[in-house]
Amino acid sequence: VQLVESGGGLVQPGGSLRLSCAASGFTFSNVAMSWYRQAPGKERELVAGISYSGILTNYAYSVKGRFTISRDNAKNTVYLQMNSLKPEDTAVYYCKTGLGDWGQGTQVTVSS
């Protein structure tokens, strides 16, 4: 299993980023996916999840209405669209398979 996140970076408060997680080594369309994040000194937390079909999604309360998780099973990729970013969204963002595999993470920094 290989998960490669991309799309992180430095953005000003109120800005947007779209994270991507390209997956390989398993049947992507059969597996639920999720995004987690870990800020310095804090525990890793669930940000959003999506079912294998993409029909069902769930979000942490802190990001609901600002972030959108989606997937393209033809491209074996899961996305996290992040809008109205806040400084408290600063963290390393990880994608995770429903099988328990993790990507290496991508840094998101929200700062003016």
N, C-alpha and C positions, 0 to 999 in steps of 0.2 A: 504494500500500500504506500502510495506517495501522495502527499497533499502539499501544494505549493501556493502560498498566499502572496498576493501582490496588491498594490494600490494604496498602501499607506504613505504617510508623509506629514508635512507640517501644513496646517491650515489655520486661518484666523477664526475666531469665534463667529458663529453664524454661517460658516462656510459648509461645503459638502465634499465628501469623498465617496468613492465606490471601491470597496474591496472585492477581490476575486480570489477564489480558491479552486485551482485546477487539480482534479483528482485522477488517479490512475491506479491500476493494480487490483481493482475489484469492480463488481457490477454496480456502477454508480446509481443507476436508475432504480435499484432495489433497496437503497439504503437512505435512511433519514440523515440529515446533516444539520450542523449547528455552528454558531459562532460564539466564542467565549472571549473574554478580555481579562487582562490582569494589569492593574495599575501598581506602581511602586509601593511596596509595603502592604499590599492588600492581597486577599485571596482571589484566585481566578473565579470569575462569575459568568454565568450563562447570559448571553445577550439576546440571542434569537435562535429559533429552531424551525426546521421545515421538514415536512414528511417526504417520503420517497417520491411521491407523485407531484409534490408542490402544492397540493390543495390545502393542506393544513399548515398553519404557521403559529408561532407563539413568540412573545417578546417579554423581556424584562420591563417592569413598570417604568424604569428610568429612561427607557428609549422608545417606548410606545408612542406612535404618532410622528416620530422623527426618523426612525430607521426602518428599512424594508429589506427583508430577506427574500431571495428568489433563487431559482435554479434553472439551468438549461441542461436537461439530460442528454441532449444530442451533443453537447460540448463537454460533458462531464465537469461542469463548473457550477459552483454555488457563489452567489453574490451577496454583499451587504451594502446597500445604499444608505449612506449616513448624511442626513440633512440637519440644518440648524445645530451644528456641532457646538459643544460647550467645553470649557477647559476640563471639566470633570470627566469628559469622554477620553481624555488622554490615557493611553494604555497600549500594551501589546495585544493585538487581536489575533486569535487563533481559530482555525476551523477544525472541526472534529466530526468524525464519522459516527454513525450509530453503532459501529462495531468497536469503538473505543480508540481509534487512531487519531493522532494529532498532527497538525502541520507545525512548521517551525515558527510561525508568527510573523506579523508585520506591525511595525510601530506606527501609531497614530498620535500625533501631538497637536493639540489645539491651543494656540497661544497667539497673542498679538505682539 
